[in-house]
Amino acid sequence: MEAFVGDVALVKPQVAFFEAYGSAGYAVLERTISVVRAAGTLVIADAKRGDIGSTMAAYSQAWLGEDAPLASDAVTVSPYLGFGALEPAVELATEHGRGLFVLARTSNPEGGQLQGAQLDAADLSGVSAGKGVSVAQSIVDAAVAQNRDGRDTVGLVVGATRGHGLDLSEFSGPILAPGLGAQGATVADLAEIFRDSRELLLPNTSRDVLRHGPSVSALREAAERVRDDVENGLA
């Protein structure tokens, strides 16, 4: 934490790596979130939660509730039980000034089979979709509709490892772009893939920085190098 807070815009802890250690791991995650946020750095909990009804409401309370031990500035969520099923999270995020990042076109190659599938009439988001609109595009369109209140509570996760094929022209929220570094994406890829939405972009890299640890100074230098490369490449 000492290597990053104050020098980066946000930190995105991958919840699974803490969860693997049970209650001890969650205790470390609670402390990590608290320390990072107290230092003024934003935290996106990469939990990828998605469910229905009261279960989704409970997940939302865990990550977005005002006094929740794991409360973060934003959380990643999955829309694949229907975009409308995310409503408890949208409501709580809006109420407390937090955010959501909805999986749309992820960086893993396996995601393309589902996310690139073409829809004929109405999509899983509940937003009308014409023939030839992909599942991922329907999620983008649902996010656009959700953000029409002007608050831009809903962001998107769009991977930087390949061309996304999405129309983002009406989307005004933040875009979390994983894949930089170890997954193969470069700053040049960011500039090309997101050439019309650079101002919305939050590029994410993890392993490419963490491999320089455990030295705090080496980690800080690596993070600063990536930050500077991204800023220069997207200028």
VOBA-478346 format. One record per residue (C-alpha): residue in three letters; residue number from 1; x, y, z. Coordinates in steps of 0.001 Angstrom, whole numbers, padded with zeros to 6 digits. Layout:
ATOM    r    k        X        Y        Z
ATOM  Ala  NUM        X        Y        Z
...
END
This chain:
ATOM    r    k        X        Y        Z
ATOM  Met    1   000000   000000   000000
ATOM  Glu    2   002847   002367   000796
ATOM  Ala    3   004039   001990  -002781
ATOM  Phe    4   000847   003224  -004425
ATOM  Val    5  -001345   005471  -002310
ATOM  Gly    6  -001046   009091  -003301
ATOM  Asp    7   000677   008268  -006594
ATOM  Val    8  -002108   006496  -008484
ATOM  Ala    9  -005724   007418  -009144
ATOM  Leu   10  -007147   004223  -007742
ATOM  Val   11  -006360   000788  -006372
ATOM  Lys   12  -008376  -002262  -007457
ATOM  Pro   13  -007961  -005143  -004993
ATOM  Gln   14  -008888  -008501  -006520
ATOM  Val   15  -011228  -009862  -003865
ATOM  Ala   16  -010659  -013529  -004768
ATOM  Phe   17  -007057  -013472  -003569
ATOM  Phe   18  -008177  -012301  -000131
ATOM  Glu   19  -011195  -014612  -000065
ATOM  Ala   20  -008900  -017602  -000574
ATOM  Tyr   21  -007638  -017104   003003
ATOM  Gly   22  -011079  -017034   004592
ATOM  Ser   23  -011773  -014702   007500
ATOM  Ala   24  -008087  -013794   007837
ATOM  Gly   25  -008018  -012703   004215
ATOM  Tyr   26  -011148  -010613   004593
ATOM  Ala   27  -009642  -008936   007666
ATOM  Val   28  -006621  -007925   005586
ATOM  Leu   29  -008913  -006701   002801
ATOM  Glu   30  -010921  -004569   005246
ATOM  Arg   31  -007729  -002985   006517
ATOM  Thr   32  -006391  -002463   002995
ATOM  Ile   33  -009548  -000708   001819
ATOM  Ser   34  -009637   001466   004934
ATOM  Val   35  -005998   002552   004706
ATOM  Val   36  -006088   003259   000970
ATOM  Arg   37  -009304   005284   001151
ATOM  Ala   38  -008079   007207   004203
ATOM  Ala   39  -005046   008266   002153
ATOM  Gly   40  -007342   009773  -000482
ATOM  Thr   41  -006923   007067  -003123
ATOM  Leu   42  -010055   005578  -004677
ATOM  Val   43  -010774   001872  -004224
ATOM  Ile   44  -012591  -000328  -006732
ATOM  Ala   45  -013377  -003703  -005165
ATOM  Asp   46  -012974  -006239  -007958
ATOM  Ala   47  -015636  -008626  -006659
ATOM  Lys   48  -017678  -009172  -009855
ATOM  Arg   49  -020870  -009710  -007874
ATOM  Gly   50  -024144  -010461  -009622
ATOM  Asp   51  -027364  -012019  -008343
ATOM  Ile   52  -031061  -011281  -007924
ATOM  Gly   53  -033392  -009729  -005381
ATOM  Ser   54  -032428  -009804  -001719
ATOM  Thr   55  -029129  -011558  -002470
ATOM  Met   56  -028027  -008754  -004791
ATOM  Ala   57  -029179  -006257  -002177
ATOM  Ala   58  -026958  -007975   000399
ATOM  Tyr   59  -023952  -007963  -001936
ATOM  Ser   60  -024592  -004285  -002587
ATOM  Gln   61  -024740  -003487   001111
ATOM  Ala   62  -021469  -005346   001679
ATOM  Trp   63  -019502  -003268  -000842
ATOM  Leu   64  -021437  -000008  -001106
ATOM  Gly   65  -023181   000457   002245
ATOM  Glu   66  -022284   003606   004150
ATOM  Asp   67  -020963   001837   007267
ATOM  Ala   68  -020053  -001534   005748
ATOM  Pro   69  -016600  -002854   006749
ATOM  Leu   70  -015765  -003488   003079
ATOM  Ala   71  -017282  -000258   001749
ATOM  Ser   72  -015419   000838  -001375
ATOM  Asp   73  -015748   003726  -003788
ATOM  Ala   74  -016962   001319  -006460
ATOM  Val   75  -017386  -002395  -007107
ATOM  Thr   76  -017310  -004527  -010247
ATOM  Val   77  -020593  -006313  -010998
ATOM  Ser   78  -021823  -008890  -013495
ATOM  Pro   79  -024996  -008203  -015524
ATOM  Tyr   80  -025472  -011769  -016714
ATOM  Leu   81  -028517  -012416  -014553
ATOM  Gly   82  -030060  -009415  -016291
ATOM  Phe   83  -029006  -005776  -016134
ATOM  Gly   84  -032165  -004974  -014204
ATOM  Ala   85  -031083  -007368  -011443
ATOM  Leu   86  -028335  -004855  -010599
ATOM  Glu   87  -030902  -002281  -009483
ATOM  Pro   88  -030197  -002695  -005724
ATOM  Ala   89  -026548  -001880  -006390
ATOM  Val   90  -027431   001057  -008635
ATOM  Glu   91  -029746   002487  -005984
ATOM  Leu   92  -027236   002123  -003153
ATOM  Ala   93  -024344   003483  -005209
ATOM  Thr   94  -026430   006496  -006193
ATOM  Glu   95  -027555   007079  -002612
ATOM  His   96  -024014   007063  -001222
ATOM  Gly   97  -022149   008670  -004109
ATOM  Arg   98  -020350   005472  -005088
ATOM  Gly   99  -020108   003649  -008401
ATOM  Leu  100  -020442   000383  -010289
ATOM  Phe  101  -018328  -001059  -013069
ATOM  Val  102  -020432  -003445  -015139
ATOM  Leu  103  -018729  -006213  -017114
ATOM  Ala  104  -019339  -005524  -020802
ATOM  Arg  105  -016429  -006744  -022973
ATOM  Thr  106  -013834  -008338  -020749
ATOM  Ser  107  -010138  -008898  -021437
ATOM  Asn  108  -010213  -012720  -021349
ATOM  Pro  109  -010552  -014497  -024711
ATOM  Glu  110  -013227  -016878  -023368
ATOM  Gly  111  -015613  -013972  -022859
ATOM  Gly  112  -016072  -013370  -026564
ATOM  Gln  113  -018355  -016368  -027113
ATOM  Leu  114  -021051  -014895  -024874
ATOM  Gln  115  -020306  -011179  -025000
ATOM  Gly  116  -020034  -011139  -028786
ATOM  Ala  117  -023196  -013182  -029368
ATOM  Gln  118  -025732  -011391  -031539
ATOM  Leu  119  -029224  -010578  -030311
ATOM  Asp  120  -032356  -010561  -032438
ATOM  Ala  121  -034946  -008532  -030570
ATOM  Ala  122  -034801  -007829  -026849
ATOM  Asp  123  -031639  -008317  -024854
ATOM  Leu  124  -030851  -009417  -021304
ATOM  Ser  125  -030649  -005787  -020185
ATOM  Gly  126  -034305  -005095  -020903
ATOM  Val  127  -033335  -002425  -023438
ATOM  Ser  128  -034701  -002902  -026943
ATOM  Ala  129  -032016  -004196  -029289
ATOM  Gly  130  -032167  -004549  -033027
ATOM  Lys  131  -030937  -007568  -034946
ATOM  Gly  132  -027170  -007787  -034998
ATOM  Val  133  -026581  -006016  -031673
ATOM  Ser  134  -024143  -007934  -029489
ATOM  Val  135  -024734  -008879  -025864
ATOM  Ala  136  -021873  -006553  -024884
ATOM  Gln  137  -023399  -003661  -026832
ATOM  Ser  138  -026748  -004236  -025125
ATOM  Ile  139  -024985  -003829  -021778
ATOM  Val  140  -023404  -000581  -022966
ATOM  Asp  141  -026819   000657  -024099
ATOM  Ala  142  -028369  -000246  -020744
ATOM  Ala  143  -025597   001647  -018945
ATOM  Val  144  -026202   004680  -021161
ATOM  Ala  145  -029898   004579  -020248
ATOM  Gln  146  -029091   004208  -016546
ATOM  Asn  147  -026762   007218  -016595
ATOM  Arg  148  -029286   009576  -018160
ATOM  Asp  149  -029800   011117  -014710
ATOM  Gly  150  -026418   012786  -015258
ATOM  Arg  151  -024682   011151  -012288
ATOM  Asp  152  -022741   008553  -014292
ATOM  Thr  153  -023040   006057  -011442
ATOM  Val  154  -022560   003148  -013854
ATOM  Gly  155  -019179   002555  -015443
ATOM  Leu  156  -018128  -000239  -017772
ATOM  Val  157  -015407  -002869  -017832
ATOM  Val  158  -014008  -003064  -021366
ATOM  Gly  159  -010782  -005002  -021856
ATOM  Ala  160  -007780  -003486  -023589
ATOM  Thr  161  -006486  -006746  -025061
ATOM  Arg  162  -008435  -006603  -028332
ATOM  Gly  163  -010738  -004385  -030350
ATOM  His  164  -014040  -004267  -028499
ATOM  Gly  165  -016349  -003539  -031445
ATOM  Leu  166  -018606  -001403  -029252
ATOM  Asp  167  -020324   001887  -029932
ATOM  Leu  168  -019349   003983  -026904
ATOM  Ser  169  -020291   007320  -028458
ATOM  Glu  170  -023243   007902  -026104
ATOM  Phe  171  -021581   006556  -022986
ATOM  Ser  172  -020352   009209  -020547
ATOM  Gly  173  -019312   007184  -017497
ATOM  Pro  174  -015857   005840  -016622
ATOM  Ile  175  -014387   002846  -018451
ATOM  Leu  176  -012196   000420  -016522
ATOM  Ala  177  -009797  -001133  -019030
ATOM  Pro  178  -007949  -004213  -017710
ATOM  Gly  179  -005285  -006052  -019659
ATOM  Leu  180  -002372  -003610  -019725
ATOM  Gly  181   000965  -005340  -019208
ATOM  Ala  182   000946  -009045  -018311
ATOM  Gln  183  -002180  -009777  -020358
ATOM  Gly  184  -000524  -008322  -023433
ATOM  Ala  185  -002091  -004904  -023989
ATOM  Thr  186   000205  -001923  -024552
ATOM  Val  187  -000256   001813  -024182
ATOM  Ala  188  -000404   002000  -027977
ATOM  Asp  189  -003306  -000476  -027866
ATOM  Leu  190  -005122   001753  -025382
ATOM  Ala  191  -004690   004757  -027634
ATOM  Glu  192  -006023   002871  -030655
ATOM  Ile  193  -008821   000806  -029092
ATOM  Phe  194  -010194   003718  -027063
ATOM  Arg  195  -009270   006521  -029437
ATOM  Asp  196  -012730   008110  -029202
ATOM  Ser  197  -013168   007705  -025436
ATOM  Arg  198  -009736   008340  -023942
ATOM  Glu  199  -011052   010912  -021489
ATOM  Leu  200  -013224   008223  -019849
ATOM  Leu  201  -010463   005660  -019516
ATOM  Leu  202  -009101   004069  -016334
ATOM  Pro  203  -006387   001655  -017555
ATOM  Asn  204  -005597  -001109  -015105
ATOM  Thr  205  -002400  -003075  -014601
ATOM  Ser  206  -001537  -005442  -011769
ATOM  Arg  207   000984  -008221  -012374
ATOM  Asp  208   003228  -006036  -014509
ATOM  Val  209   003774  -003810  -011468
ATOM  Leu  210   003582  -006384  -008676
ATOM  Arg  211   006372  -008505  -010175
ATOM  His  212   008781  -005777  -009051
ATOM  Gly  213   007970  -006419  -005370
ATOM  Pro  214   008334  -006870  -002505
ATOM  Ser  215   010563  -003776  -002465
ATOM  Val  216   008344  -000745  -001819
ATOM  Ser  217   010639   001561  -003760
ATOM  Ala  218   010761  -000795  -006752
ATOM  Leu  219   006981  -001138  -006739
ATOM  Arg  220   006573   002633  -006567
ATOM  Glu  221   008996   003158  -009445
ATOM  Ala  222   007168   000574  -011557
ATOM  Ala  223   003776   002155  -010839
ATOM  Glu  224   005075   005631  -011631
ATOM  Arg  225   006627   004379  -014866
ATOM  Val  226   003333   002851  -016016
ATOM  Arg  227   001434   005979  -014965
ATOM  Asp  228   003771   008236  -016936
ATOM  Asp  229   003689   005954  -019991
ATOM  Val  230  -000120   005958  -019986
ATOM  Glu  231  -000381   009711  -019509
ATOM  Asn  232   002074   010369  -022339
ATOM  Gly  233   000538   007744  -024622
ATOM  Leu  234  -003004   009042  -024220
ATOM  Ala  235  -002146   012749  -024304
END
